[in-house]
Amino acid sequence: MSERRVLIGLIGANITGSLSPALFADAFAAAGIDGFYHLIDVDRLPGRRLPQLLDALKTAGFAGTNITYPFKQNVIPLLDTVDPEAEQTGAVNTVAIAPDGRTTGYNFDRRGWRHSFEETFGRSTAEGATVVLVGAGGAGHAVAFALMDMGVGVLIVHDRDVARANALKASIAKHYGASHCRVTGDLEADIAAADGVVNATQVGMRGFPGNPVPASALRAGHWAADVIYTPIATDFIKAAAAKGVRVLNGSGMCVHQAAEAFRLFVGVEPDVARLHRTFAAALAERETRIAEVT
């Protein structure tokens, strides 16, 4: 191990099942760096607010932190600088902290989800496609812009908060033109007529049970993707697979965004294939542990 010590965090809610610590531990080991990835779960830190947590990381000398639900948009006003890609996306999932305490926000969810989609389905699957996106929060913004990066023809947005769906629609229109995005008026009918559907909500995650996508609208010709990997197969992914739909879970997004963040924080190129293997091993260990408890 080198004498260099790197501290990285993850700030979010309901994150005790995160596999990011395993990914970073392995990447640190491969690079010969003494590093630690610390989970900062606000569910276990009652009363702690995001500004306080960021200040604490600065004081402790962290190189940066990942940001997850529900802070990907709330964190933006707290930062000194926002990377142009994250600014366009309207959400941040990674914050670099300079030695002088200055903070810069990035969005590696966008890049990570895009790389995962290309790995699994191929970029041509998105080109010119009609896609329904369920969820217009921070993860939804990242997925929406990732889809536009790949040349999606029409993006149809659904969110229980209609104002939030309209805000994402306006953001896509600003950068890609109004014809490329609309808010759904009939979720089931729009999914049935689309090429693919993405769940970018927290519904389906452990602690947030359910399926926000009407399974009756799914058919074998669809593809279906979820940003969640806890559990690896959500009720949505299970329902889609049962109908012969090609599916993509959230594992690849986690791996690829971690690779981008590691490169930023440490300045070392991680081995993505190795990270995929590490993720699979950590997932199997986590599921075994959960099965033993239940």
Secondary structure, DSSP 4 states (H G I P E B T S, - for coil): --S-EEEEEEEESS-TT--HHHHHHHHHHHHT-EEEEEEEEGGGSTT--HHHHHHHHHHHT-SEEEE-TT-TTTTGGG-SEE-HHHHHHT--SEEEE-TTS-EEEE-HHHHHHHHHHHHHT-GGGTTT-EEEEE--SHHHHHHHHHHHHTT-SEEEEE-SSHHHHHHHHHHHHHHH-GGGEEE-S-HHHHHHHSSEEEE-SSTTSTTS-S-SS-GGG--TT-EEEES--SSSS-HHHHHHHHTT-EEE-SHHHHHHHHHHHHHHHH-----HHHHHHHHHHHHHHHHHHHHHH-
